[in-house]
Amino acid sequence: MQNDTSDPRPPAVGTRAAQAAARRTERRRKSAEEEIDRLLEVTLGLIEKSAPAMPSVSDIVAAAGISNHTLYRSFPSKDDLVLAVLEKGVARVVEVIDARMSCLADPEEQISAWTRGVLRQVSNAEAAKTSRTVLGHLSQSGSVSSTGSQHELLRPISDLLIAPLEALGGDPVRDGACISDLVFGAMRRHLWDSTAPSDEDIEWISEFALGGLRRERAKTGPGKQTRN
């Protein structure tokens, strides 16, 4: 009788077979990540060129050199792909602002750097046009239809305020929400009005936010948090 060598069980952990399987899995994972990253870059490039219109799926797959099946294997819909592009853009903004804040020791200066970094996203006309195109498409499709969902997308940027606010002895949740509402609100207004804040506007908003923090600290005393 011929031995049945089929065994549905995975190789035992630590064996050479398990190590070989892990290497293959890691290579597939890395290959998939590189493929997806390239797809996001191609999609962003097409959006930048076609704004204010959005590129079609056929435009995207042709430029990326892939099939519809390959695209939908990674992203269930065009909106999901565009959301991934937006998330990647937010991650880049976080990286840039975080680097600028890290060069400063004073918490108030860090908050000012954060405010400038956010508002400069709408100072660049081409970048602002791309953002309007992406957000307009997602709003129309219902993927980003509320202020709450927009806040969730921008949360990684807002979270950069936590450390300097804690260093100032305030309430990072409450104070951070107020500053984020102020600065993101100004950013959205300029974005949808197709305007850009001047350097003077940016500095005024920064000082307004810091003034509120200083007044709160003066009322509660240094190191004390405001509580209900």
Secondary structure as GFF3:
##gff-version 3
##sequence-region A 1 228
A	DSSP	alpha_helix	16	50	.	.	.	ID=ss1
A	DSSP	alpha_helix	57	64	.	.	.	ID=ss2
A	DSSP	alpha_helix	68	74	.	.	.	ID=ss3
A	DSSP	alpha_helix	78	102	.	.	.	ID=ss4
A	DSSP	alpha_helix	107	119	.	.	.	ID=ss5
A	DSSP	alpha_helix	125	141	.	.	.	ID=ss6
A	DSSP	alpha_helix	147	158	.	.	.	ID=ss7
A	DSSP	three_ten_helix	159	161	.	.	.	ID=ss8
A	DSSP	alpha_helix	162	167	.	.	.	ID=ss9
A	DSSP	alpha_helix	172	193	.	.	.	ID=ss10
A	DSSP	alpha_helix	199	220	.	.	.	ID=ss11
###
